[in-house]
Structure formats: structure tokens, C-alpha cells
């Protein structure tokens, strides 16, 4: 992972609402481990006090940074954490500690 990609990830997570959305997806994904580690966006919309267009924008930003993977399931949108991106970012950030 190069510095431009890491910067894109950090920029995506620097927005408070986007970070909250990402954490909700991570929490729901963890809870649904048995069913494929994904969550339906409709399940978490109620926990965030923002409208659907804003959520859609934030999901797009998270997906563009490769932080989440989204998939249509009929009329619903499922999202899951891209664990490869997080593992790579963690490896780079751990270099700062050394």
C-alpha cells in the first residue's frame, strides 16, 4: 500500500459521520459472522440521524477508499468490511510505533 492509498483511507475516516457509519457496519458485520459477515444498510439507518442521500454519499466514499464492499441483494444494500485494506493499513501504521 502506498502513501496515497493510506491517505485516502484516513481521509475517508476523518469525517465523524462516515466514521460512525463505518463502525456501525463493522459492529453489524461482527454480529453477523455466522451469516457471512455483512449487514444490510437498512438495519443501521435508524441508528444514524441522517438522511438516505447522505448515507449513500458516505457509503460511496467508504467504498472508494476500499474500506467496505457493497452488494445489492434484491432491493437491499449489503455492506461488509474489507479486511484486507484494514490489515494493510494496520501494518503500515504499526511502522510508526517502531
Phi and psi restraints in degrees (range 20) as a CNS / XPLOR table:
assign (resid 1 and name C) (resid 2 and name N)
       (resid 2 and name CA) (resid 2 and name C) 1.0 -92.5 20.0 2
assign (resid 2 and name N) (resid 2 and name CA)
       (resid 2 and name C) (resid 3 and name N) 1.0 173.1 20.0 2
assign (resid 2 and name C) (resid 3 and name N)
       (resid 3 and name CA) (resid 3 and name C) 1.0 -66.8 20.0 2
assign (resid 3 and name N) (resid 3 and name CA)
       (resid 3 and name C) (resid 4 and name N) 1.0 -30.3 20.0 2
assign (resid 3 and name C) (resid 4 and name N)
       (resid 4 and name CA) (resid 4 and name C) 1.0 -65.4 20.0 2
assign (resid 4 and name N) (resid 4 and name CA)
       (resid 4 and name C) (resid 5 and name N) 1.0 -40.6 20.0 2
assign (resid 4 and name C) (resid 5 and name N)
       (resid 5 and name CA) (resid 5 and name C) 1.0 -68.8 20.0 2
assign (resid 5 and name N) (resid 5 and name CA)
       (resid 5 and name C) (resid 6 and name N) 1.0 -42.0 20.0 2
assign (resid 5 and name C) (resid 6 and name N)
       (resid 6 and name CA) (resid 6 and name C) 1.0 -63.0 20.0 2
assign (resid 6 and name N) (resid 6 and name CA)
       (resid 6 and name C) (resid 7 and name N) 1.0 -39.2 20.0 2
assign (resid 6 and name C) (resid 7 and name N)
       (resid 7 and name CA) (resid 7 and name C) 1.0 -62.6 20.0 2
assign (resid 7 and name N) (resid 7 and name CA)
       (resid 7 and name C) (resid 8 and name N) 1.0 -40.2 20.0 2
assign (resid 7 and name C) (resid 8 and name N)
       (resid 8 and name CA) (resid 8 and name C) 1.0 -63.5 20.0 2
assign (resid 8 and name N) (resid 8 and name CA)
       (resid 8 and name C) (resid 9 and name N) 1.0 -39.7 20.0 2
assign (resid 8 and name C) (resid 9 and name N)
       (resid 9 and name CA) (resid 9 and name C) 1.0 -64.3 20.0 2
assign (resid 9 and name N) (resid 9 and name CA)
       (resid 9 and name C) (resid 10 and name N) 1.0 -47.4 20.0 2
assign (resid 9 and name C) (resid 10 and name N)
       (resid 10 and name CA) (resid 10 and name C) 1.0 -64.1 20.0 2
assign (resid 10 and name N) (resid 10 and name CA)
       (resid 10 and name C) (resid 11 and name N) 1.0 -38.5 20.0 2
assign (resid 10 and name C) (resid 11 and name N)
       (resid 11 and name CA) (resid 11 and name C) 1.0 -64.3 20.0 2
assign (resid 11 and name N) (resid 11 and name CA)
       (resid 11 and name C) (resid 12 and name N) 1.0 -41.7 20.0 2
assign (resid 11 and name C) (resid 12 and name N)
       (resid 12 and name CA) (resid 12 and name C) 1.0 -62.5 20.0 2
assign (resid 12 and name N) (resid 12 and name CA)
       (resid 12 and name C) (resid 13 and name N) 1.0 -37.9 20.0 2
assign (resid 12 and name C) (resid 13 and name N)
       (resid 13 and name CA) (resid 13 and name C) 1.0 -86.9 20.0 2
assign (resid 13 and name N) (resid 13 and name CA)
       (resid 13 and name C) (resid 14 and name N) 1.0 -4.9 20.0 2
assign (resid 13 and name C) (resid 14 and name N)
       (resid 14 and name CA) (resid 14 and name C) 1.0 -77.0 20.0 2
assign (resid 14 and name N) (resid 14 and name CA)
       (resid 14 and name C) (resid 15 and name N) 1.0 -16.9 20.0 2
assign (resid 14 and name C) (resid 15 and name N)
       (resid 15 and name CA) (resid 15 and name C) 1.0 -82.8 20.0 2
assign (resid 15 and name N) (resid 15 and name CA)
       (resid 15 and name C) (resid 16 and name N) 1.0 126.9 20.0 2
assign (resid 15 and name C) (resid 16 and name N)
       (resid 16 and name CA) (resid 16 and name C) 1.0 -60.0 20.0 2
assign (resid 16 and name N) (resid 16 and name CA)
       (resid 16 and name C) (resid 17 and name N) 1.0 -44.8 20.0 2
assign (resid 16 and name C) (resid 17 and name N)
       (resid 17 and name CA) (resid 17 and name C) 1.0 -64.4 20.0 2
assign (resid 17 and name N) (resid 17 and name CA)
       (resid 17 and name C) (resid 18 and name N) 1.0 -41.8 20.0 2
assign (resid 17 and name C) (resid 18 and name N)
       (resid 18 and name CA) (resid 18 and name C) 1.0 -65.3 20.0 2
assign (resid 18 and name N) (resid 18 and name CA)
       (resid 18 and name C) (resid 19 and name N) 1.0 -39.6 20.0 2
assign (resid 18 and name C) (resid 19 and name N)
       (resid 19 and name CA) (resid 19 and name C) 1.0 -63.8 20.0 2
assign (resid 19 and name N) (resid 19 and name CA)
       (resid 19 and name C) (resid 20 and name N) 1.0 -43.0 20.0 2
assign (resid 19 and name C) (resid 20 and name N)
       (resid 20 and name CA) (resid 20 and name C) 1.0 -61.4 20.0 2
assign (resid 20 and name N) (resid 20 and name CA)
       (resid 20 and name C) (resid 21 and name N) 1.0 -42.2 20.0 2
assign (resid 20 and name C) (resid 21 and name N)
       (resid 21 and name CA) (resid 21 and name C) 1.0 -63.0 20.0 2
assign (resid 21 and name N) (resid 21 and name CA)
       (resid 21 and name C) (resid 22 and name N) 1.0 -44.0 20.0 2
assign (resid 21 and name C) (resid 22 and name N)
       (resid 22 and name CA) (resid 22 and name C) 1.0 -61.8 20.0 2
assign (resid 22 and name N) (resid 22 and name CA)
       (resid 22 and name C) (resid 23 and name N) 1.0 -43.9 20.0 2
assign (resid 22 and name C) (resid 23 and name N)
       (resid 23 and name CA) (resid 23 and name C) 1.0 -65.4 20.0 2
assign (resid 23 and name N) (resid 23 and name CA)
       (resid 23 and name C) (resid 24 and name N) 1.0 -36.1 20.0 2
assign (resid 23 and name C) (resid 24 and name N)
       (resid 24 and name CA) (resid 24 and name C) 1.0 -64.7 20.0 2
assign (resid 24 and name N) (resid 24 and name CA)
       (resid 24 and name C) (resid 25 and name N) 1.0 -42.5 20.0 2
assign (resid 24 and name C) (resid 25 and name N)
       (resid 25 and name CA) (resid 25 and name C) 1.0 -63.0 20.0 2
assign (resid 25 and name N) (resid 25 and name CA)
       (resid 25 and name C) (resid 26 and name N) 1.0 -42.7 20.0 2
assign (resid 25 and name C) (resid 26 and name N)
       (resid 26 and name CA) (resid 26 and name C) 1.0 -62.8 20.0 2
assign (resid 26 and name N) (resid 26 and name CA)
       (resid 26 and name C) (resid 27 and name N) 1.0 -43.3 20.0 2
assign (resid 26 and name C) (resid 27 and name N)
       (resid 27 and name CA) (resid 27 and name C) 1.0 -64.8 20.0 2
assign (resid 27 and name N) (resid 27 and name CA)
       (resid 27 and name C) (resid 28 and name N) 1.0 -45.5 20.0 2
assign (resid 27 and name C) (resid 28 and name N)
       (resid 28 and name CA) (resid 28 and name C) 1.0 -65.9 20.0 2
assign (resid 28 and name N) (resid 28 and name CA)
       (resid 28 and name C) (resid 29 and name N) 1.0 -37.9 20.0 2
assign (resid 28 and name C) (resid 29 and name N)
       (resid 29 and name CA) (resid 29 and name C) 1.0 -63.7 20.0 2
assign (resid 29 and name N) (resid 29 and name CA)
       (resid 29 and name C) (resid 30 and name N) 1.0 -40.9 20.0 2
assign (resid 29 and name C) (resid 30 and name N)
       (resid 30 and name CA) (resid 30 and name C) 1.0 -64.0 20.0 2
assign (resid 30 and name N) (resid 30 and name CA)
       (resid 30 and name C) (resid 31 and name N) 1.0 -41.9 20.0 2
assign (resid 30 and name C) (resid 31 and name N)
       (resid 31 and name CA) (resid 31 and name C) 1.0 -68.8 20.0 2
assign (resid 31 and name N) (resid 31 and name CA)
       (resid 31 and name C) (resid 32 and name N) 1.0 -27.1 20.0 2
assign (resid 31 and name C) (resid 32 and name N)
       (resid 32 and name CA) (resid 32 and name C) 1.0 -103.6 20.0 2
assign (resid 32 and name N) (resid 32 and name CA)
       (resid 32 and name C) (resid 33 and name N) 1.0 31.1 20.0 2
assign (resid 32 and name C) (resid 33 and name N)
       (resid 33 and name CA) (resid 33 and name C) 1.0 -53.1 20.0 2
assign (resid 33 and name N) (resid 33 and name CA)
       (resid 33 and name C) (resid 34 and name N) 1.0 -41.0 20.0 2
assign (resid 33 and name C) (resid 34 and name N)
       (resid 34 and name CA) (resid 34 and name C) 1.0 -66.9 20.0 2
assign (resid 34 and name N) (resid 34 and name CA)
       (resid 34 and name C) (resid 35 and name N) 1.0 -26.9 20.0 2
assign (resid 34 and name C) (resid 35 and name N)
       (resid 35 and name CA) (resid 35 and name C) 1.0 -102.9 20.0 2
assign (resid 35 and name N) (resid 35 and name CA)
       (resid 35 and name C) (resid 36 and name N) 1.0 19.0 20.0 2
assign (resid 35 and name C) (resid 36 and name N)
       (resid 36 and name CA) (resid 36 and name C) 1.0 110.9 20.0 2
assign (resid 36 and name N) (resid 36 and name CA)
       (resid 36 and name C) (resid 37 and name N) 1.0 9.4 20.0 2
assign (resid 36 and name C) (resid 37 and name N)
       (resid 37 and name CA) (resid 37 and name C) 1.0 57.5 20.0 2
assign (resid 37 and name N) (resid 37 and name CA)
       (resid 37 and name C) (resid 38 and name N) 1.0 43.3 20.0 2
assign (resid 37 and name C) (resid 38 and name N)
       (resid 38 and name CA) (resid 38 and name C) 1.0 -138.6 20.0 2
assign (resid 38 and name N) (resid 38 and name CA)
       (resid 38 and name C) (resid 39 and name N) 1.0 165.0 20.0 2
assign (resid 38 and name C) (resid 39 and name N)
       (resid 39 and name CA) (resid 39 and name C) 1.0 -136.6 20.0 2
assign (resid 39 and name N) (resid 39 and name CA)
       (resid 39 and name C) (resid 40 and name N) 1.0 158.2 20.0 2
assign (resid 39 and name C) (resid 40 and name N)
       (resid 40 and name CA) (resid 40 and name C) 1.0 -93.3 20.0 2
assign (resid 40 and name N) (resid 40 and name CA)
       (resid 40 and name C) (resid 41 and name N) 1.0 132.3 20.0 2
assign (resid 40 and name C) (resid 41 and name N)
       (resid 41 and name CA) (resid 41 and name C) 1.0 -59.1 20.0 2
assign (resid 41 and name N) (resid 41 and name CA)
       (resid 41 and name C) (resid 42 and name N) 1.0 -34.9 20.0 2
assign (resid 41 and name C) (resid 42 and name N)
       (resid 42 and name CA) (resid 42 and name C) 1.0 -59.9 20.0 2
assign (resid 42 and name N) (resid 42 and name CA)
       (resid 42 and name C) (resid 43 and name N) 1.0 -25.6 20.0 2
assign (resid 42 and name C) (resid 43 and name N)
       (resid 43 and name CA) (resid 43 and name C) 1.0 -73.2 20.0 2
assign (resid 43 and name N) (resid 43 and name CA)
       (resid 43 and name C) (resid 44 and name N) 1.0 -24.8 20.0 2
assign (resid 43 and name C) (resid 44 and name N)
       (resid 44 and name CA) (resid 44 and name C) 1.0 -108.4 20.0 2
assign (resid 44 and name N) (resid 44 and name CA)
       (resid 44 and name C) (resid 45 and name N) 1.0 -6.2 20.0 2
assign (resid 44 and name C) (resid 45 and name N)
       (resid 45 and name CA) (resid 45 and name C) 1.0 -58.7 20.0 2
assign (resid 45 and name N) (resid 45 and name CA)
       (resid 45 and name C) (resid 46 and name N) 1.0 -40.6 20.0 2
assign (resid 45 and name C) (resid 46 and name N)
       (resid 46 and name CA) (resid 46 and name C) 1.0 -64.4 20.0 2
assign (resid 46 and name N) (resid 46 and name CA)
       (resid 46 and name C) (resid 47 and name N) 1.0 -26.6 20.0 2
assign (resid 46 and name C) (resid 47 and name N)
       (resid 47 and name CA) (resid 47 and name C) 1.0 -79.9 20.0 2
assign (resid 47 and name N) (resid 47 and name CA)
       (resid 47 and name C) (resid 48 and name N) 1.0 -14.0 20.0 2
assign (resid 47 and name C) (resid 48 and name N)
       (resid 48 and name CA) (resid 48 and name C) 1.0 -111.1 20.0 2
assign (resid 48 and name N) (resid 48 and name CA)
       (resid 48 and name C) (resid 49 and name N) 1.0 133.6 20.0 2
assign (resid 48 and name C) (resid 49 and name N)
       (resid 49 and name CA) (resid 49 and name C) 1.0 -92.7 20.0 2
assign (resid 49 and name N) (resid 49 and name CA)
       (resid 49 and name C) (resid 50 and name N) 1.0 58.0 20.0 2
assign (resid 49 and name C) (resid 50 and name N)
       (resid 50 and name CA) (resid 50 and name C) 1.0 -135.3 20.0 2
assign (resid 50 and name N) (resid 50 and name CA)
       (resid 50 and name C) (resid 51 and name N) 1.0 158.3 20.0 2
assign (resid 50 and name C) (resid 51 and name N)
       (resid 51 and name CA) (resid 51 and name C) 1.0 -78.8 20.0 2
assign (resid 51 and name N) (resid 51 and name CA)
       (resid 51 and name C) (resid 52 and name N) 1.0 165.5 20.0 2
assign (resid 51 and name C) (resid 52 and name N)
       (resid 52 and name CA) (resid 52 and name C) 1.0 -59.4 20.0 2
assign (resid 52 and name N) (resid 52 and name CA)
       (resid 52 and name C) (resid 53 and name N) 1.0 -41.9 20.0 2
assign (resid 52 and name C) (resid 53 and name N)
       (resid 53 and name CA) (resid 53 and name C) 1.0 -62.1 20.0 2
assign (resid 53 and name N) (resid 53 and name CA)
       (resid 53 and name C) (resid 54 and name N) 1.0 -36.5 20.0 2
assign (resid 53 and name C) (resid 54 and name N)
       (resid 54 and name CA) (resid 54 and name C) 1.0 -69.2 20.0 2
assign (resid 54 and name N) (resid 54 and name CA)
       (resid 54 and name C) (resid 55 and name N) 1.0 -41.8 20.0 2
assign (resid 54 and name C) (resid 55 and name N)
       (resid 55 and name CA) (resid 55 and name C) 1.0 -61.7 20.0 2
assign (resid 55 and name N) (resid 55 and name CA)
       (resid 55 and name C) (resid 56 and name N) 1.0 -42.7 20.0 2
assign (resid 55 and name C) (resid 56 and name N)
       (resid 56 and name CA) (resid 56 and name C) 1.0 -58.8 20.0 2
assign (resid 56 and name N) (resid 56 and name CA)
       (resid 56 and name C) (resid 57 and name N) 1.0 -42.9 20.0 2
assign (resid 56 and name C) (resid 57 and name N)
       (resid 57 and name CA) (resid 57 and name C) 1.0 -61.9 20.0 2
assign (resid 57 and name N) (resid 57 and name CA)
       (resid 57 and name C) (resid 58 and name N) 1.0 -46.4 20.0 2
assign (resid 57 and name C) (resid 58 and name N)
       (resid 58 and name CA) (resid 58 and name C) 1.0 -66.4 20.0 2
assign (resid 58 and name N) (resid 58 and name CA)
       (resid 58 and name C) (resid 59 and name N) 1.0 -37.4 20.0 2
assign (resid 58 and name C) (resid 59 and name N)
       (resid 59 and name CA) (resid 59 and name C) 1.0 -62.2 20.0 2
assign (resid 59 and name N) (resid 59 and name CA)
       (resid 59 and name C) (resid 60 and name N) 1.0 -40.3 20.0 2
assign (resid 59 and name C) (resid 60 and name N)
       (resid 60 and name CA) (resid 60 and name C) 1.0 -62.6 20.0 2
assign (resid 60 and name N) (resid 60 and name CA)
       (resid 60 and name C) (resid 61 and name N) 1.0 -42.8 20.0 2
assign (resid 60 and name C) (resid 61 and name N)
       (resid 61 and name CA) (resid 61 and name C) 1.0 -64.5 20.0 2
assign (resid 61 and name N) (resid 61 and name CA)
       (resid 61 and name C) (resid 62 and name N) 1.0 -41.4 20.0 2
assign (resid 61 and name C) (resid 62 and name N)
       (resid 62 and name CA) (resid 62 and name C) 1.0 -65.8 20.0 2
assign (resid 62 and name N) (resid 62 and name CA)
       (resid 62 and name C) (resid 63 and name N) 1.0 -39.7 20.0 2
assign (resid 62 and name C) (resid 63 and name N)
       (resid 63 and name CA) (resid 63 and name C) 1.0 -68.6 20.0 2
assign (resid 63 and name N) (resid 63 and name CA)
       (resid 63 and name C) (resid 64 and name N) 1.0 -39.5 20.0 2
assign (resid 63 and name C) (resid 64 and name N)
       (resid 64 and name CA) (resid 64 and name C) 1.0 -63.9 20.0 2
assign (resid 64 and name N) (resid 64 and name CA)
       (resid 64 and name C) (resid 65 and name N) 1.0 -28.2 20.0 2
assign (resid 64 and name C) (resid 65 and name N)
       (resid 65 and name CA) (resid 65 and name C) 1.0 -88.0 20.0 2
assign (resid 65 and name N) (resid 65 and name CA)
       (resid 65 and name C) (resid 66 and name N) 1.0 5.4 20.0 2
assign (resid 65 and name C) (resid 66 and name N)
       (resid 66 and name CA) (resid 66 and name C) 1.0 62.5 20.0 2
assign (resid 66 and name N) (resid 66 and name CA)
       (resid 66 and name C) (resid 67 and name N) 1.0 23.8 20.0 2
assign (resid 66 and name C) (resid 67 and name N)
       (resid 67 and name CA) (resid 67 and name C) 1.0 -82.4 20.0 2
assign (resid 67 and name N) (resid 67 and name CA)
       (resid 67 and name C) (resid 68 and name N) 1.0 -29.5 20.0 2
assign (resid 67 and name C) (resid 68 and name N)
       (resid 68 and name CA) (resid 68 and name C) 1.0 -132.4 20.0 2
assign (resid 68 and name N) (resid 68 and name CA)
       (resid 68 and name C) (resid 69 and name N) 1.0 160.9 20.0 2
assign (resid 68 and name C) (resid 69 and name N)
       (resid 69 and name CA) (resid 69 and name C) 1.0 -120.9 20.0 2
assign (resid 69 and name N) (resid 69 and name CA)
       (resid 69 and name C) (resid 70 and name N) 1.0 126.6 20.0 2
assign (resid 69 and name C) (resid 70 and name N)
       (resid 70 and name CA) (resid 70 and name C) 1.0 -112.4 20.0 2
assign (resid 70 and name N) (resid 70 and name CA)
       (resid 70 and name C) (resid 71 and name N) 1.0 153.5 20.0 2
assign (resid 70 and name C) (resid 71 and name N)
       (resid 71 and name CA) (resid 71 and name C) 1.0 -153.2 20.0 2
assign (resid 71 and name N) (resid 71 and name CA)
       (resid 71 and name C) (resid 72 and name N) 1.0 134.8 20.0 2
assign (resid 71 and name C) (resid 72 and name N)
       (resid 72 and name CA) (resid 72 and name C) 1.0 -77.1 20.0 2
assign (resid 72 and name N) (resid 72 and name CA)
       (resid 72 and name C) (resid 73 and name N) 1.0 133.2 20.0 2
assign (resid 72 and name C) (resid 73 and name N)
       (resid 73 and name CA) (resid 73 and name C) 1.0 -125.5 20.0 2
assign (resid 73 and name N) (resid 73 and name CA)
       (resid 73 and name C) (resid 74 and name N) 1.0 87.2 20.0 2
assign (resid 73 and name C) (resid 74 and name N)
       (resid 74 and name CA) (resid 74 and name C) 1.0 67.4 20.0 2
assign (resid 74 and name N) (resid 74 and name CA)
       (resid 74 and name C) (resid 75 and name N) 1.0 -123.4 20.0 2
assign (resid 74 and name C) (resid 75 and name N)
       (resid 75 and name CA) (resid 75 and name C) 1.0 -92.4 20.0 2
assign (resid 75 and name N) (resid 75 and name CA)
       (resid 75 and name C) (resid 76 and name N) 1.0 3.4 20.0 2
assign (resid 75 and name C) (resid 76 and name N)
       (resid 76 and name CA) (resid 76 and name C) 1.0 -105.6 20.0 2
assign (resid 76 and name N) (resid 76 and name CA)
       (resid 76 and name C) (resid 77 and name N) 1.0 155.6 20.0 2
assign (resid 76 and name C) (resid 77 and name N)
       (resid 77 and name CA) (resid 77 and name C) 1.0 -111.4 20.0 2
assign (resid 77 and name N) (resid 77 and name CA)
       (resid 77 and name C) (resid 78 and name N) 1.0 123.4 20.0 2
assign (resid 77 and name C) (resid 78 and name N)
       (resid 78 and name CA) (resid 78 and name C) 1.0 -102.6 20.0 2
assign (resid 78 and name N) (resid 78 and name CA)
       (resid 78 and name C) (resid 79 and name N) 1.0 145.2 20.0 2
assign (resid 78 and name C) (resid 79 and name N)
       (resid 79 and name CA) (resid 79 and name C) 1.0 -135.8 20.0 2
assign (resid 79 and name N) (resid 79 and name CA)
       (resid 79 and name C) (resid 80 and name N) 1.0 147.8 20.0 2
assign (resid 79 and name C) (resid 80 and name N)
       (resid 80 and name CA) (resid 80 and name C) 1.0 -144.8 20.0 2
assign (resid 80 and name N) (resid 80 and name CA)
       (resid 80 and name C) (resid 81 and name N) 1.0 157.7 20.0 2
assign (resid 80 and name C) (resid 81 and name N)
       (resid 81 and name CA) (resid 81 and name C) 1.0 -72.8 20.0 2
assign (resid 81 and name N) (resid 81 and name CA)
       (resid 81 and name C) (resid 82 and name N) 1.0 138.6 20.0 2
assign (resid 81 and name C) (resid 82 and name N)
       (resid 82 and name CA) (resid 82 and name C) 1.0 -88.0 20.0 2
assign (resid 82 and name N) (resid 82 and name CA)
       (resid 82 and name C) (resid 83 and name N) 1.0 96.4 20.0 2
assign (resid 82 and name C) (resid 83 and name N)
       (resid 83 and name CA) (resid 83 and name C) 1.0 -66.0 20.0 2
assign (resid 83 and name N) (resid 83 and name CA)
       (resid 83 and name C) (resid 84 and name N) 1.0 -29.3 20.0 2
assign (resid 83 and name C) (resid 84 and name N)
       (resid 84 and name CA) (resid 84 and name C) 1.0 -62.9 20.0 2
assign (resid 84 and name N) (resid 84 and name CA)
       (resid 84 and name C) (resid 85 and name N) 1.0 -42.6 20.0 2
assign (resid 84 and name C) (resid 85 and name N)
       (resid 85 and name CA) (resid 85 and name C) 1.0 -63.8 20.0 2
assign (resid 85 and name N) (resid 85 and name CA)
       (resid 85 and name C) (resid 86 and name N) 1.0 -44.1 20.0 2
assign (resid 85 and name C) (resid 86 and name N)
       (resid 86 and name CA) (resid 86 and name C) 1.0 -65.5 20.0 2
assign (resid 86 and name N) (resid 86 and name CA)
       (resid 86 and name C) (resid 87 and name N) 1.0 -42.3 20.0 2
assign (resid 86 and name C) (resid 87 and name N)
       (resid 87 and name CA) (resid 87 and name C) 1.0 -62.7 20.0 2
assign (resid 87 and name N) (resid 87 and name CA)
       (resid 87 and name C) (resid 88 and name N) 1.0 -41.4 20.0 2
assign (resid 87 and name C) (resid 88 and name N)
       (resid 88 and name CA) (resid 88 and name C) 1.0 -67.1 20.0 2
assign (resid 88 and name N) (resid 88 and name CA)
       (resid 88 and name C) (resid 89 and name N) 1.0 -43.6 20.0 2
assign (resid 88 and name C) (resid 89 and name N)
       (resid 89 and name CA) (resid 89 and name C) 1.0 -62.7 20.0 2
assign (resid 89 and name N) (resid 89 and name CA)
       (resid 89 and name C) (resid 90 and name N) 1.0 -41.3 20.0 2
assign (resid 89 and name C) (resid 90 and name N)
       (resid 90 and name CA) (resid 90 and name C) 1.0 -61.5 20.0 2
assign (resid 90 and name N) (resid 90 and name CA)
       (resid 90 and name C) (resid 91 and name N) 1.0 -40.5 20.0 2
assign (resid 90 and name C) (resid 91 and name N)
       (resid 91 and name CA) (resid 91 and name C) 1.0 -62.6 20.0 2
assign (resid 91 and name N) (resid 91 and name CA)
       (resid 91 and name C) (resid 92 and name N) 1.0 -41.6 20.0 2
assign (resid 91 and name C) (resid 92 and name N)
       (resid 92 and name CA) (resid 92 and name C) 1.0 -68.5 20.0 2
assign (resid 92 and name N) (resid 92 and name CA)
       (resid 92 and name C) (resid 93 and name N) 1.0 -44.0 20.0 2
assign (resid 92 and name C) (resid 93 and name N)
       (resid 93 and name CA) (resid 93 and name C) 1.0 -66.0 20.0 2
assign (resid 93 and name N) (resid 93 and name CA)
       (resid 93 and name C) (resid 94 and name N) 1.0 -28.7 20.0 2
assign (resid 93 and name C) (resid 94 and name N)
       (resid 94 and name CA) (resid 94 and name C) 1.0 -68.1 20.0 2
assign (resid 94 and name N) (resid 94 and name CA)
       (resid 94 and name C) (resid 95 and name N) 1.0 -21.5 20.0 2
assign (resid 94 and name C) (resid 95 and name N)
       (resid 95 and name CA) (resid 95 and name C) 1.0 -66.8 20.0 2
assign (resid 95 and name N) (resid 95 and name CA)
       (resid 95 and name C) (resid 96 and name N) 1.0 -27.0 20.0 2
assign (resid 95 and name C) (resid 96 and name N)
       (resid 96 and name CA) (resid 96 and name C) 1.0 -66.8 20.0 2
assign (resid 96 and name N) (resid 96 and name CA)
       (resid 96 and name C) (resid 97 and name N) 1.0 -34.8 20.0 2
assign (resid 96 and name C) (resid 97 and name N)
       (resid 97 and name CA) (resid 97 and name C) 1.0 -67.1 20.0 2
assign (resid 97 and name N) (resid 97 and name CA)
       (resid 97 and name C) (resid 98 and name N) 1.0 -24.9 20.0 2
